[in-house]
Amino acid sequence: MKFYIVLIFLLLCNCHSSKQVIEIPSYGDQYSDQYRTKIEEARKLAFTLAAKFPAISIAVAKDGQLIWSEAFGYADINKRIKAKPNNLFRIYSVTKPLTGTLVAKLWEDGKLDIYKEISYYVPNLTNHLQSITVLQLLSHTSGIRNYKKNEWMKISNNNCKNVQDALNVFINDPLEFNPGEKYAYSSFNYVLLSLVIEKAGNKPFDELLNEYVFKPANMLSIYHDEPQKNRDNLVKFYRDKTKLAKEINNSCKWGGGGYNATAESIANFGNALINNKLVGKAALDLMLSPNKLNSGETINYGFGLGIWVDDNDQRLYAGHTGSGLGGSAALRICPDEQFVIAILGNLQSDEIKESISKFTHIFLD
């Protein structure tokens, strides 16, 4: 009898161990054996990465199927609530590929000309913005400034009920250079782009994203970040491994970084994109094409996606990272290999951005 009592005790302890036994999702059964060794190797790396966060969530798709989705750590440390794959995280600038895809879809449908000046769609803009083209907003070559010192937090204390509310911060400021002259990353490009999209699509930005991106990509868990709306499964956001971050409102970031999502939803997006479920081949090729400055110089940025060829494996990659108070995110896509990985965390850190290449090469090498 004592033997059985001890055995049951050991089994119960093992079930509640922080080192979970891998469970391959049912939707990936046909791939589970093929990728089991790689998933086990990736899990070892995931435990190392997770030690630097309250929680992380990882989702991987290969050949059109989600083959691995798992969360590590705690969604809420104080309540000891373990993270799960259905937890929502702040994705920040990983919102930009979603916005870029929406532009590509409207272009494909003939509703938006990326080469037109934005004043065609928003005629009441201040004079110095009217000559900027849609493509220059997409490629961060418009000349619109980025955040000033401490401005990010100031904006994060505001609540924007619509895109127009978010423009007042920068809309009257002079350009830093002539449109098309330089590449200078600025999320304000994508805030203004959100308004252009609304005018071209003749619907609110949220509705257009839901219709043309979220639904066809099977992104079941993604929402505009509005703290006044409680969302089930939203993780707690931290400023270090144990202390909660200040409450903020990302609603004013719109298509530049204003959404929360699960890692699975982001992986589903990348999977749908490269399998032409969101846009056709011509539009996808355009999205993955580097843009050019007025001088003819090429920049490695497409439609909300960084684009590059890896020097080591000579593969084409596209992706984006995002980071802000209480969150870090990364998306990487290898179109030729039909590979997508998304990693999210509930702490601002460069660790996810620096680790995603290691995860990628585990599966592709």
DADA-V33039 format. One record per residue. N is the residue number from 1. RES is the residue in one letter. PHI is phi as a letter, one per 30 degrees, with the letter a starting at -180 (none if undefined). BURIAL is 1 if it has 16 or more other C-alpha atoms within 10 Angstrom, else 0. Layout:
n=N res=RES phi=PHI burial=BURIAL
n=N res=RES phi=PHI burial=BURIAL
//
This chain:
n=1 res=M phi=none burial=0
n=2 res=K phi=e burial=0
n=3 res=F phi=e burial=0
n=4 res=Y phi=d burial=0
n=5 res=I phi=d burial=0
n=6 res=V phi=d burial=0
n=7 res=L phi=d burial=0
n=8 res=I phi=d burial=0
n=9 res=F phi=d burial=0
n=10 res=L phi=d burial=0
n=11 res=L phi=d burial=0
n=12 res=L phi=d burial=0
n=13 res=C phi=d burial=0
n=14 res=N phi=d burial=0
n=15 res=C phi=d burial=0
n=16 res=H phi=c burial=0
n=17 res=S phi=d burial=0
n=18 res=S phi=d burial=0
n=19 res=K phi=c burial=0
n=20 res=Q phi=d burial=0
n=21 res=V phi=d burial=0
n=22 res=I phi=d burial=0
n=23 res=E phi=b burial=0
n=24 res=I phi=d burial=1
n=25 res=P phi=e burial=0
n=26 res=S phi=d burial=0
n=27 res=Y phi=d burial=0
n=28 res=G phi=c burial=1
n=29 res=D phi=e burial=0
n=30 res=Q phi=d burial=0
n=31 res=Y phi=c burial=1
n=32 res=S phi=d burial=1
n=33 res=D phi=d burial=0
n=34 res=Q phi=d burial=0
n=35 res=Y phi=c burial=1
n=36 res=R phi=e burial=0
n=37 res=T phi=d burial=0
n=38 res=K phi=d burial=1
n=39 res=I phi=d burial=1
n=40 res=E phi=d burial=0
n=41 res=E phi=d burial=0
n=42 res=A phi=d burial=1
n=43 res=R phi=d burial=1
n=44 res=K phi=d burial=0
n=45 res=L phi=d burial=0
n=46 res=A phi=d burial=1
n=47 res=F phi=d burial=1
n=48 res=T phi=d burial=0
n=49 res=L phi=d burial=1
n=50 res=A phi=d burial=1
n=51 res=A phi=d burial=0
n=52 res=K phi=c burial=1
n=53 res=F phi=b burial=1
n=54 res=P phi=d burial=1
n=55 res=A phi=a burial=1
n=56 res=I phi=b burial=1
n=57 res=S phi=b burial=1
n=58 res=I phi=b burial=1
n=59 res=A phi=b burial=1
n=60 res=V phi=b burial=1
n=61 res=A phi=b burial=1
n=62 res=K phi=b burial=1
n=63 res=D phi=h burial=1
n=64 res=G phi=i burial=0
n=65 res=Q phi=b burial=1
n=66 res=L phi=d burial=1
n=67 res=I phi=c burial=1
n=68 res=W phi=a burial=1
n=69 res=S phi=b burial=1
n=70 res=E phi=a burial=1
n=71 res=A phi=c burial=1
n=72 res=F phi=b burial=1
n=73 res=G phi=i burial=1
n=74 res=Y phi=b burial=1
n=75 res=A phi=d burial=1
n=76 res=D phi=b burial=1
n=77 res=I phi=d burial=1
n=78 res=N phi=d burial=0
n=79 res=K phi=c burial=0
n=80 res=R phi=h burial=0
n=81 res=I phi=c burial=0
n=82 res=K phi=d burial=1
n=83 res=A phi=d burial=1
n=84 res=K phi=b burial=1
n=85 res=P phi=e burial=1
n=86 res=N phi=c burial=1
n=87 res=N phi=d burial=1
n=88 res=L phi=c burial=1
n=89 res=F phi=b burial=1
n=90 res=R phi=d burial=1
n=91 res=I phi=c burial=1
n=92 res=Y phi=h burial=1
n=93 res=S phi=d burial=1
n=94 res=V phi=d burial=1
n=95 res=T phi=d burial=1
n=96 res=K phi=d burial=1
n=97 res=P phi=d burial=1
n=98 res=L phi=d burial=1
n=99 res=T phi=d burial=1
n=100 res=G phi=d burial=1
n=101 res=T phi=d burial=1
n=102 res=L phi=d burial=1
n=103 res=V phi=d burial=1
n=104 res=A phi=d burial=1
n=105 res=K phi=d burial=1
n=106 res=L phi=d burial=1
n=107 res=W phi=d burial=1
n=108 res=E phi=d burial=1
n=109 res=D phi=d burial=0
n=110 res=G phi=i burial=0
n=111 res=K phi=c burial=1
n=112 res=L phi=b burial=1
n=113 res=D phi=c burial=1
n=114 res=I phi=d burial=1
n=115 res=Y phi=c burial=0
n=116 res=K phi=d burial=0
n=117 res=E phi=d burial=1
n=118 res=I phi=d burial=1
n=119 res=S phi=d burial=1
n=120 res=Y phi=d burial=1
n=121 res=Y phi=c burial=1
n=122 res=V phi=b burial=1
n=123 res=P phi=d burial=0
n=124 res=N phi=c burial=0
n=125 res=L phi=d burial=0
n=126 res=T phi=d burial=0
n=127 res=N phi=e burial=0
n=128 res=H phi=d burial=0
n=129 res=L phi=c burial=1
n=130 res=Q phi=d burial=1
n=131 res=S phi=d burial=1
n=132 res=I phi=d burial=1
n=133 res=T phi=c burial=1
n=134 res=V phi=e burial=1
n=135 res=L phi=d burial=1
n=136 res=Q phi=d burial=1
n=137 res=L phi=d burial=1
n=138 res=L phi=e burial=1
n=139 res=S phi=c burial=1
n=140 res=H phi=h burial=1
n=141 res=T phi=b burial=1
n=142 res=S phi=d burial=1
n=143 res=G phi=j burial=1
n=144 res=I phi=d burial=1
n=145 res=R phi=d burial=1
n=146 res=N phi=c burial=1
n=147 res=Y phi=d burial=0
n=148 res=K phi=d burial=0
n=149 res=K phi=e burial=0
n=150 res=N phi=i burial=0
n=151 res=E phi=d burial=0
n=152 res=W phi=e burial=0
n=153 res=M phi=d burial=0
n=154 res=K phi=d burial=0
n=155 res=I phi=d burial=1
n=156 res=S phi=d burial=1
n=157 res=N phi=c burial=0
n=158 res=N phi=c burial=0
n=159 res=N phi=b burial=1
n=160 res=C phi=c burial=1
n=161 res=K phi=d burial=0
n=162 res=N phi=b burial=0
n=163 res=V phi=d burial=1
n=164 res=Q phi=e burial=0
n=165 res=D phi=d burial=0
n=166 res=A phi=d burial=1
n=167 res=L phi=d burial=1
n=168 res=N phi=e burial=0
n=169 res=V phi=d burial=0
n=170 res=F phi=b burial=0
n=171 res=I phi=d burial=1
n=172 res=N phi=c burial=0
n=173 res=D phi=d burial=0
n=174 res=P phi=d burial=0
n=175 res=L phi=d burial=0
n=176 res=E phi=d burial=0
n=177 res=F phi=a burial=0
n=178 res=N phi=d burial=0
n=179 res=P phi=e burial=1
n=180 res=G phi=i burial=1
n=181 res=E phi=d burial=1
n=182 res=K phi=b burial=1
n=183 res=Y phi=c burial=1
n=184 res=A phi=b burial=1
n=185 res=Y phi=d burial=1
n=186 res=S phi=a burial=1
n=187 res=S phi=d burial=1
n=188 res=F phi=d burial=1
n=189 res=N phi=e burial=1
n=190 res=Y phi=d burial=1
n=191 res=V phi=d burial=1
n=192 res=L phi=d burial=1
n=193 res=L phi=d burial=1
n=194 res=S phi=e burial=1
n=195 res=L phi=d burial=1
n=196 res=V phi=e burial=1
n=197 res=I phi=d burial=1
n=198 res=E phi=e burial=1
n=199 res=K phi=d burial=1
n=200 res=A phi=d burial=1
n=201 res=G phi=d burial=1
n=202 res=N phi=i burial=0
n=203 res=K phi=a burial=0
n=204 res=P phi=e burial=0
n=205 res=F phi=e burial=1
n=206 res=D phi=e burial=1
n=207 res=E phi=d burial=0
n=208 res=L phi=d burial=1
n=209 res=L phi=d burial=1
n=210 res=N phi=d burial=1
n=211 res=E phi=d burial=0
n=212 res=Y phi=c burial=1
n=213 res=V phi=b burial=1
n=214 res=F phi=d burial=1
n=215 res=K phi=d burial=0
n=216 res=P phi=d burial=0
n=217 res=A phi=c burial=1
n=218 res=N phi=h burial=1
n=219 res=M phi=d burial=1
n=220 res=L phi=d burial=0
n=221 res=S phi=b burial=1
n=222 res=I phi=a burial=1
n=223 res=Y phi=b burial=1
n=224 res=H phi=d burial=1
n=225 res=D phi=d burial=1
n=226 res=E phi=b burial=1
n=227 res=P phi=e burial=0
n=228 res=Q phi=d burial=0
n=229 res=K phi=c burial=0
n=230 res=N phi=d burial=0
n=231 res=R phi=c burial=1
n=232 res=D phi=d burial=0
n=233 res=N phi=i burial=1
n=234 res=L phi=d burial=1
n=235 res=V phi=d burial=1
n=236 res=K phi=d burial=1
n=237 res=F phi=c burial=1
n=238 res=Y phi=b burial=1
n=239 res=R phi=c burial=1
n=240 res=D phi=b burial=1
n=241 res=K phi=d burial=0
n=242 res=T phi=b burial=0
n=243 res=K phi=c burial=0
n=244 res=L phi=d burial=1
n=245 res=A phi=d burial=1
n=246 res=K phi=e burial=0
n=247 res=E phi=d burial=0
n=248 res=I phi=b burial=1
n=249 res=N phi=b burial=1
n=250 res=N phi=c burial=1
n=251 res=S phi=d burial=1
n=252 res=C phi=d burial=1
n=253 res=K phi=d burial=1
n=254 res=W phi=h burial=1
n=255 res=G phi=d burial=1
n=256 res=G phi=c burial=1
n=257 res=G phi=l burial=1
n=258 res=G phi=c burial=1
n=259 res=Y phi=b burial=1
n=260 res=N phi=c burial=1
n=261 res=A phi=a burial=1
n=262 res=T phi=c burial=1
n=263 res=A phi=d burial=1
n=264 res=E phi=d burial=1
n=265 res=S phi=d burial=1
n=266 res=I phi=d burial=1
n=267 res=A phi=d burial=1
n=268 res=N phi=d burial=1
n=269 res=F phi=d burial=1
n=270 res=G phi=d burial=1
n=271 res=N phi=d burial=1
n=272 res=A phi=d burial=1
n=273 res=L phi=d burial=1
n=274 res=I phi=d burial=1
n=275 res=N phi=c burial=1
n=276 res=N phi=h burial=0
n=277 res=K phi=c burial=0
n=278 res=L phi=c burial=1
n=279 res=V phi=b burial=1
n=280 res=G phi=d burial=0
n=281 res=K phi=d burial=0
n=282 res=A phi=d burial=0
n=283 res=A phi=d burial=1
n=284 res=L phi=d burial=1
n=285 res=D phi=e burial=0
n=286 res=L phi=d burial=0
n=287 res=M phi=d burial=1
n=288 res=L phi=c burial=1
n=289 res=S phi=c burial=1
n=290 res=P phi=d burial=1
n=291 res=N phi=d burial=1
n=292 res=K phi=b burial=1
n=293 res=L phi=d burial=1
n=294 res=N phi=e burial=0
n=295 res=S phi=d burial=0
n=296 res=G phi=j burial=0
n=297 res=E phi=d burial=0
n=298 res=T phi=d burial=0
n=299 res=I phi=c burial=1
n=300 res=N phi=d burial=1
n=301 res=Y phi=b burial=1
n=302 res=G phi=c burial=1
n=303 res=F phi=c burial=1
n=304 res=G phi=i burial=1
n=305 res=L phi=b burial=1
n=306 res=G phi=d burial=1
n=307 res=I phi=b burial=1
n=308 res=W phi=a burial=1
n=309 res=V phi=c burial=0
n=310 res=D phi=d burial=0
n=311 res=D phi=d burial=0
n=312 res=N phi=d burial=0
n=313 res=D phi=c burial=0
n=314 res=Q phi=i burial=0
n=315 res=R phi=d burial=0
n=316 res=L phi=d burial=1
n=317 res=Y phi=b burial=1
n=318 res=A phi=b burial=1
n=319 res=G phi=l burial=1
n=320 res=H phi=a burial=1
n=321 res=T phi=b burial=1
n=322 res=G phi=b burial=1
n=323 res=S phi=a burial=1
n=324 res=G phi=a burial=1
n=325 res=L phi=e burial=1
n=326 res=G phi=i burial=1
n=327 res=G phi=a burial=1
n=328 res=S phi=b burial=1
n=329 res=A phi=a burial=1
n=330 res=A phi=a burial=1
n=331 res=L phi=b burial=1
n=332 res=R phi=b burial=1
n=333 res=I phi=b burial=1
n=334 res=C phi=b burial=1
n=335 res=P phi=e burial=1
n=336 res=D phi=d burial=0
n=337 res=E phi=c burial=0
n=338 res=Q phi=h burial=1
n=339 res=F phi=b burial=1
n=340 res=V phi=b burial=1
n=341 res=I phi=b burial=1
n=342 res=A phi=b burial=1
n=343 res=I phi=b burial=1
n=344 res=L phi=b burial=1
n=345 res=G phi=b burial=1
n=346 res=N phi=c burial=1
n=347 res=L phi=a burial=1
n=348 res=Q phi=d burial=1
n=349 res=S phi=a burial=1
n=350 res=D phi=d burial=0
n=351 res=E phi=d burial=1
n=352 res=I phi=d burial=1
n=353 res=K phi=e burial=1
n=354 res=E phi=d burial=0
n=355 res=S phi=c burial=0
n=356 res=I phi=d burial=1
n=357 res=S phi=d burial=0
n=358 res=K phi=d burial=0
n=359 res=F phi=d burial=1
n=360 res=T phi=e burial=1
n=361 res=H phi=d burial=0
n=362 res=I phi=e burial=0
n=363 res=F phi=d burial=1
n=364 res=L phi=c burial=0
n=365 res=D phi=d burial=0
//
